[in-house]
Amino acid sequence: MSEYKIAVVNSSSFGQVFTEHWKELEEIGEVKRFMLPTDIDGKSLAAKLKGYNIIIASVTPMFDKEFFDNTEGLLLISRHGIGFNNVDIKAAKAHGVKVTIVPQLVERDSVAENELVNLLTLVRRTVAAAERERDDRYEDRAEFMGNELSGKTFGVIGCGNIGSRVAELFSVFGGQVFITDPDPKAPEGWVKSHNVQRVDLDTLLKNSDYVSLNASLNDGNYHLINAEKVAEMKKGAYLCNNARGALIDETAVLDGIKSGQLSGYAADAVEVEPVRASHPFLHNDRVLLTPHTSAYTYECLHGMGEKCVSDVKNLIANKPLVRELTSTLA
């Protein structure tokens, strides 16, 4: 193939901060950015991307079976991130399309650190206090009472690449750290070395002052935190989520905040993105919502971009791809 056509789909960051990544791809072929509706159907998506051989994909839209059934000539989907729940891997393999993701360690520190930042910002009401200061209302400062994290009990749901790092950061505050995960991916000996105790979900929810969601989204944990689980949580607990928005029932969490069962919710993801101004979360001062920017550090974005570019180069050079998901399927 003399020239490749490369589509960058729904990623507003790839090639923007590190423009050299875009230029490297332009040396290989035509490159175009597509910002498409997150809920576009597979057939329409295939029509939009007709003629493109390579896709660098964000967390949306869904590259489902219908998409693959209606596309021709596609060789590679390189996810600009570590998640892949928006790509039907089996359908991709059936159609001869390779799918890759970013190595987990690239995002580990950035996402975990951002979760702690968002939680602290919410708990100490930093944004509201700063806005009041900007409005020349220094005398209002007594309104912005918060809570400490030192000595409190923390719960981490999902203890893989990022969850294990979140637990490490929580352990700095000197309190008990609970984790729950049916198959934790933390290194051997990690639990003991970080004063972490593995418990079931109910025990974690009933005893934790601060709960962090770090599980991968799958068919078994959609709306994992629902009205029943919110009711089980320790009264006044804070919940944070830098994983996937669909891990929570948004109505149940908002009701929990309004009733006082929960003190607040900090999240970098919602079930349907992008978030619009009408979203109820944006009209409650006990909710801190950021626009899926946990990975937005210079270090992390550089690593993500480098990986996507290397995927394209390795593909056309017929070299092995790093973190190719389709190669692991029978």
Protein Blocks (a to p, Z undefined) as FASTA:
>chain_A
ZZdcdddehiakgoklmmmlmmmmmmnmccddddddfkbcfklmmmmmgoiabdcddfbd
cddfklmmmgghiabdcdebjbfklbcfklmmmnopacddddfklmmmmmmmmmmmmmmm
mmnommmmmmmmmnopaklmmmmccddfehpacddehjafklmmmmmmmmmnopacdddd
fbdcbdehklmmnopacddfklmmmmpmbdcdfbdcdfklgokbafklmmmpcghiacdd
fkbfklpcfklmmmmmmnomagbdcdfbdfbdcddfklmklmcckbccdehillmcfklm
mmmmmmmmmmmmmmmnopacehifklmpZZ
